[in-house]
Amino acid sequence: MEECELCPLKWKQLLDKDDEKIKGEFESCTKYGRRQEFECTVLFQENDTSEKVAKSKHEYKPCRFTDSDEAFRMLQMQLICLMVGLWS
């Protein structure tokens, strides 16, 4: 699992072209303009052999805040607390 990240600058044009390499790569950008990559590993057994095979699947899903968004909101809250403390 990757961190939440901003979508590429031209994601709307790429979504229209349907040029996704990974499921939801640009479609996940429509809700918040941010996305997060998930990797799922599936272990299964093939019918003709008793050998178990693991396959990885990558998928993007929307997310609300990047790490820099959260740091900025924390700084805003600290400034508000400072202003309230100085005012009282």
Rosetta silent file (secondary structure, phi, psi, omega in degrees, C-alpha in Angstrom):
SEQUENCE: MEECELCPLKWKQLLDKDDEKIKGEFESCTKYGRRQEFECTVLFQENDTSEKVAKSKHEYKPCRFTDSDEAFRMLQMQLICLMVGLWS
SCORE:     score description
SCORE:     0.000 S_00000001
   1 L     0.000  128.658  179.399    0.000    0.000    0.000 S_00000001
   2 L   -93.913  172.995  176.790    1.380    3.357   -1.041 S_00000001
   3 L   -79.286  161.821  174.917    0.702    6.767    0.466 S_00000001
   4 L   -67.128  134.837 -177.367   -2.088    9.007   -0.737 S_00000001
   5 E  -137.039  157.414  174.774   -0.820   11.117   -3.640 S_00000001
   6 E   -70.384  148.583  178.116   -2.062   13.849   -5.947 S_00000001
   7 L   -74.415  158.678  177.318   -3.240   12.721   -9.346 S_00000001
   8 L   -59.472  157.184 -176.169   -1.201   13.570  -12.457 S_00000001
   9 L   -59.218  -41.442 -175.473   -1.818   17.015  -13.979 S_00000001
  10 L  -105.160   40.645 -175.729   -3.585   15.764  -17.119 S_00000001
  11 H   -67.784  -28.015  179.762   -5.551   12.921  -15.555 S_00000001
  12 H   -67.197  -41.546  177.414   -8.849   14.053  -17.130 S_00000001
  13 H   -66.672  -39.765  179.191   -7.448   13.745  -20.655 S_00000001
  14 H   -66.755  -33.042  177.094   -5.900   10.373  -19.780 S_00000001
  15 H   -67.162  -40.749  178.711   -9.252    9.203  -18.365 S_00000001
  16 H   -65.027  -35.057  179.602  -10.981   10.177  -21.633 S_00000001
  17 H   -74.381  -15.177 -176.770   -8.371    8.252  -23.651 S_00000001
  18 L    58.025   50.597 -175.285   -8.974    5.177  -21.459 S_00000001
  19 L  -105.044   39.257 -177.340   -5.209    4.727  -21.165 S_00000001
  20 L   -81.518  130.868  175.124   -5.173    2.984  -17.766 S_00000001
  21 L   -91.862  -31.160  179.784   -2.408    0.472  -17.133 S_00000001
  22 L  -121.904  141.847 -177.339   -3.678   -0.390  -13.641 S_00000001
  23 E   -54.139  128.241  176.773   -7.357   -0.649  -12.684 S_00000001
  24 L    75.671   15.326 -174.183   -8.728    2.698  -11.467 S_00000001
  25 L   -58.636  -43.822  179.817   -5.495    4.549  -12.271 S_00000001
  26 L  -111.119  -24.106  178.743   -7.275    7.710  -13.459 S_00000001
  27 L   -64.567  -31.333  179.965  -10.889    6.887  -12.570 S_00000001
  28 L   -69.201  -13.587 -178.299   -9.980    7.089   -8.865 S_00000001
  29 H   -80.997  -15.335 -172.826   -9.058   10.765   -9.372 S_00000001
  30 H   -66.098  -31.555 -174.709  -12.627   11.889  -10.135 S_00000001
  31 H   -79.029  -53.239 -174.938  -13.841   12.087   -6.526 S_00000001
  32 H  -121.666  -10.306 -175.261  -11.072   13.979   -4.652 S_00000001
  33 L    79.520   12.606  178.089   -8.219   14.483   -7.140 S_00000001
  34 E  -134.955  153.831 -178.327   -6.059   12.169   -5.026 S_00000001
  35 E  -145.864  161.911  179.539   -5.419    8.451   -5.207 S_00000001
  36 E  -137.303  133.428 -178.859   -3.768    5.612   -3.319 S_00000001
  37 E   -90.842  133.721  176.833   -2.274    2.463   -4.799 S_00000001
  38 E  -117.788  143.981  175.800   -3.123   -0.895   -3.244 S_00000001
  39 E  -122.391  122.144  177.793   -1.424   -4.204   -3.906 S_00000001
  40 E  -111.393  131.592  176.804   -3.300   -7.419   -3.229 S_00000001
  41 E  -107.323  125.020 -177.420   -1.525  -10.761   -3.320 S_00000001
  42 E  -112.870  130.889  178.233   -3.711  -13.751   -4.108 S_00000001
  43 E  -109.401  122.065  179.158   -2.577  -17.324   -3.467 S_00000001
  44 E  -140.577  163.710 -178.102   -4.378  -20.021   -5.445 S_00000001
  45 E  -113.201  128.870  178.882   -3.883  -23.598   -6.536 S_00000001
  46 L   -75.682  152.026 -175.128   -4.122  -24.608  -10.156 S_00000001
  47 L   -66.048  -44.261 -172.847   -6.349  -27.579  -11.017 S_00000001
  48 L   -79.883  -15.546  178.823   -3.854  -29.726  -12.889 S_00000001
  49 L  -130.325  162.596  177.687   -1.018  -29.402  -10.361 S_00000001
  50 L   -92.580    9.873 -178.171   -0.748  -29.277   -6.622 S_00000001
  51 L   -79.639  134.539  177.600    1.497  -26.236   -6.928 S_00000001
  52 E   -94.382  138.449 -175.981    0.290  -23.024   -5.329 S_00000001
  53 E  -121.663  135.164  176.971    0.759  -19.816   -7.278 S_00000001
  54 E  -107.949  132.024  177.080    0.799  -16.267   -5.889 S_00000001
  55 E  -127.463  142.384  178.191   -0.213  -13.349   -8.097 S_00000001
  56 E  -101.669  141.781  179.139   -0.168   -9.663   -7.252 S_00000001
  57 E  -126.178  127.116  177.899   -2.917   -7.306   -8.320 S_00000001
  58 E  -102.777  142.834 -178.867   -2.488   -3.529   -8.277 S_00000001
  59 E  -152.566  144.956  176.035   -5.436   -1.184   -7.967 S_00000001
  60 E  -104.854  141.708  175.748   -5.968    2.530   -7.295 S_00000001
  61 E  -133.848  152.686 -179.651   -8.650    3.880   -4.982 S_00000001
  62 E   -70.747  150.286  174.377   -9.560    7.477   -4.093 S_00000001
  63 L  -139.582  159.224 -172.131   -8.292    9.021   -0.871 S_00000001
  64 L   -90.027  -43.061 -171.545   -9.044   12.365    0.760 S_00000001
  65 L  -131.196  136.775  172.035   -5.791   13.763    2.169 S_00000001
  66 L   -85.886  171.464  177.895   -2.111   13.499    1.320 S_00000001
  67 H   -61.896  -37.637  179.552    0.549   13.715    4.034 S_00000001
  68 H   -69.413  -33.103  174.521    1.253   17.337    3.090 S_00000001
  69 H   -61.820  -44.420 -179.100   -2.487   18.165    3.382 S_00000001
  70 H   -66.842  -38.580  177.990   -2.524   16.761    6.910 S_00000001
  71 H   -65.084  -40.113  178.262    0.653   18.645    7.874 S_00000001
  72 H   -64.793  -42.028  178.346   -0.858   21.901    6.555 S_00000001
  73 H   -65.517  -36.117  176.666   -4.074   21.355    8.531 S_00000001
  74 H   -64.834  -42.011  177.663   -2.046   20.650   11.678 S_00000001
  75 H   -63.188  -41.475  176.326   -0.131   23.912   11.178 S_00000001
  76 H   -59.796  -44.450 -179.004   -3.419   25.781   10.741 S_00000001
  77 H   -64.894  -39.792  178.565   -4.763   24.292   13.974 S_00000001
  78 H   -64.769  -39.468  177.429   -1.599   25.218   15.858 S_00000001
  79 H   -65.606  -39.321  176.903   -1.849   28.808   14.608 S_00000001
  80 H   -63.126  -44.536  178.738   -5.492   28.999   15.691 S_00000001
  81 H   -62.892  -39.112  177.714   -4.564   27.694   19.158 S_00000001
  82 H   -63.774  -44.581  179.971   -1.716   30.246   19.354 S_00000001
  83 H   -64.154  -42.297  178.636   -4.039   33.105   18.381 S_00000001
  84 H   -64.677  -41.581  179.369   -6.667   32.021   20.943 S_00000001
  85 H   -64.854  -40.124  178.250   -3.939   31.717   23.616 S_00000001
  86 H   -71.953  -33.020 -177.339   -2.561   35.167   22.862 S_00000001
  87 H   -74.050  -31.077 -177.150   -6.007   36.739   22.708 S_00000001
  88 L   -87.468    0.000    0.000   -7.128   35.411   26.124 S_00000001
